[in-house]
Structure formats: structure tokens, C-alpha cells
Amino acid sequence: MTERVVIAGAGHAAGQAVATLRQKKWPGEIVLVGEEPWLPYQRPPLSKKFLAGELPAERLYVKPPAFYDDASITVKLETRVDGIDRTTKSLRLNDGGALGYDRLILALGARTRRLPPLPGSDLAGLHYLRNVQDVQQIRHGLVEGRNLVIIGAGYIGLEVAAVACRLGLHVTVIEMQDRVMKRVVAPPVSAFYEREHRQHGVNLMLETGIRGFRGHTQVDGVVLTDGSILAADLVVTGIGIVPNTEIAAAAGLEVADGIVVDDRCRTSDELIYAIGDCTMHPNRLIGRSVRLESVQNALEQARTAAANLCGEDARYAEIPWFWSDQYDLKLQIAGLSQGYDRAVLRGDPESRSFSCIYLSGSRILAVDAVNNPKDFLQSKRLIADRTSMNVEKLADAGVELKNLAA
Ligand code: FAD
């Protein structure tokens, strides 16, 4: 009898996992279960071209719809997995049914972090952004001349700001911290993006908190902690995500800010794997365990888990990378900058093409490259090898990064 693998969650990682399982000739049944009404799709365009109305929904799919039939993959959409019974090896579904598995891949992703309960936080016109439905609702409000208030100056908030400015809205971004993208980039990179957004007309309010929302049924204002009120026809909040780990924890799997997996993407139960945003995983190239929120991680973990299920011995060890599109600026990030003790700029931010190199001592940890794909591409190998750099010459953008190893 052939074995059945069930993939719980039907997002980006799941779409890649089923494709790799078939490509590597998984001999048994493949069942994909997801709570959303859509086949696996890519989320990055949701705050970029899809939000701007420049990309049709069909272009979001990870694989074309015909792929699932052609590859004999059973797909159960609008179906939530409510529990895992590891003794009987079955999933409890929200439609009351049960679904047995021989192997299970948890690809549950993450959900948006919510604001604490505040006066007016149930008004219409307040949005979060994680899925296609969220974008469809936000788009209704993206009308020229309207007031948009964005809470949170992370990637998603700033990408939405860039799109809305282009569409002619009056955009305010409120951020509690003293600079934008503080969690991930160094002060000069924040300063560059702050200038860009202000030049495009964004009213950027740093070190600003909110007390609540004003309006009858529909929001018409955001109340700041100093008591002042900002006019708002719609509000988009982007203050981070929370990994979906509850059903794994309830089933007794190890969880620590993510479902804990090893470098083969296996959980503490050898029949169960986990991939993507919901995982906490070791990465020997960066020397610690991390939880990542990126397409690269979702795809690579999916490939690793599927390869192991098909009998290979695949280990996940990739340098994390990420990107963000704001206006005509492409920010590409390689590596993780946490723990850096020096950040060196290469090139002049005024030219709108430069990079920021993060070092620990002389070793390169990470690179932020703005409109500078060359530094981004060359940095990956240097970071993977924890290369010592020629720190004195590093700022000289006339010398290629790869030629600056000490
Ligand atoms: P998801 O894509 O979130 O998929 C998980 C799926 O599981 C969801 O459909 C969820 O509904 C479903 N699910 C959860 N629980 C259950 C359950 N109990 N039963 C059934 N189904 C369940 N990354 C980049 O690298 N670059 C970018 O520029 C970028 N931009 C982004 C912009 C936006 C607006 C967003 C939201 C994300 C962005 N990301 C970006 C992050 C990237 O999209 C995620 O890292 C990626 O989607 C993770 O894939 P995943 O499969 O782990 O999770």
C-alpha cells in the first residue's frame, strides 16, 4: 500500500512542497488542505503590484491551477485543520471530518499581529494585510484624494505607502520607533528611506503612538497619544506577524516562537515536518536557530522537506535573503545583520544606488543593497563563508565587493 502525505496549510511553502514531491517521484497520495479559498499563491505582490492593480490575480499562483490535477494532487480548500492526533495519525478538520496521514507537513504560515484592544478598533475601514481578501478590501478604499493612515513603518507599511502615494492618496505613516525599518536596517538606510518617503509626500510621524480610532460605523480619524486627531478614510496596520503554531503545540510538538525543526525540516515527531514562516530552524551558516519570514526560506525548506520524504538526505543551510520594493527602489537584503558592530556604506545614497555592509569585527554578516544587484549577488558567497573583509577599502564602491576580501 502506498503512503499518504498530507500538507496542512496551502500557502507559498505548501505549493513548492507538492511540486517537489511530484518532481522527486513521491510514490503515494498527496493531499493539500488549506483554509483559504485559493490555491497556493505568492504574497509579496500583495503589498506591491497586486495592490496597485498592476498584476492580475492569476499571476499570483505558485503553480497554474491545472498542475494539481495533472500531478494527481487532492486539494481541499476552505478547510481548516483544527487538530492533530498523533496516536491515530489523523487530522481533525473544521468540517467535522478526519483525514489520516502517514507523513505530515505543517505549512501553516503566520497571521498578522493585531493591535491591542483600543477604542474604535472595531470600526469599518481598519485593515490588516496578509491575504488576497485583505487586498481586495483595501483596494476599495484606495481612491485618489482620500486620507490613508498606515500604522507601522516596516516593509509592508512602507510598501503600501509607496503604492498609495502613486495612486494619489494623502498618506501618513505612524511609527512608534525613532526610525523606519529599525528592526532590520542600520540608521543610514533608515534615513535614506525616510527622505525618499517624505520627498514623495508621505507625512512620516516617528516616535508616535496611537490611543484609538474615531468614527461612528466607519473610521474617520486616528487618535494619537498626545490627543491630536489625524483624518483617516482608511487605516492599514502592519506591525508584524505571529507564527501559526497552536495546533502543533496542542499536539505536543516542540514549539519556541515557531515549530521547532531540525535542518532536515523534521519536527520532534519523525513523521511530521514543518516548513516556512511557522518554523524555528537551525542554520549552520549563521550559527543559530532563526524564524524567518521570507519567500526564500519558504521555498528552500519546502524543497528540503520534500526531498527527505522522498528518501534523500537533504539539509537546509542557506543564507537568508529578502527584498522590498518601494517606489523605483529595490532593496535586497542578504544575511542577517543582528549582532553587527559596524555598518559601512558603499556608494552615495544621493545617487539612489548604494549598499550597506554589516560587519562583526572584519567578518561580513549581511548586506542591504539599494538598486545595487551586483553587491547583493556578490555578497551571498562572502556571507556564507563568513569572509573577513578589507575594512579600510570597503567604502570604495569603485572596487567590486568580491575583490575586497582581506
Ligand atoms: P503562508 O504563505 O502564510 O501560507 C500559510 C497558509 O496556511 C495560509 O494560506 C493560511 O491561511 C494556511 N493555514 C494556516 N493555518 C491553517 C490551518 N490550521 N488549517 C489550514 N490552513 C491553514 N517575503 C519576501 O521574501 N519578500 C517580499 O517582498 C515579501 N513581501 C510580502 C508582502 C506581504 C504583504 C506579505 C503578507 C508577505 C510578504 N513576504 C515577503 C513574506 C512571504 O510572503 C512569506 O514568507 C511566505 O508567504 C511564507 O510562506 P508560508 O507557506 O510559510 O506561509
Boltz pocket constraint, residues with backbone or C-beta under 6 A from the ligand:
constraints:
  - pocket:
      binder: B
      contacts: [[A, 8], [A, 9], [A, 10], [A, 11], [A, 12], [A, 13], [A, 14], [A, 33], [A, 34], [A, 35], [A, 36], [A, 41], [A, 42], [A, 43], [A, 44], [A, 45], [A, 46], [A, 47], [A, 79], [A, 80], [A, 81], [A, 82], [A, 107], [A, 108], [A, 109], [A, 110], [A, 129], [A, 130], [A, 131], [A, 156], [A, 244], [A, 247], [A, 275], [A, 276], [A, 277], [A, 278], [A, 292], [A, 293], [A, 294], [A, 295], [A, 296], [A, 298], [A, 321], [A, 322], [A, 323], [A, 324], [A, 325]]
      max_distance: 6.0
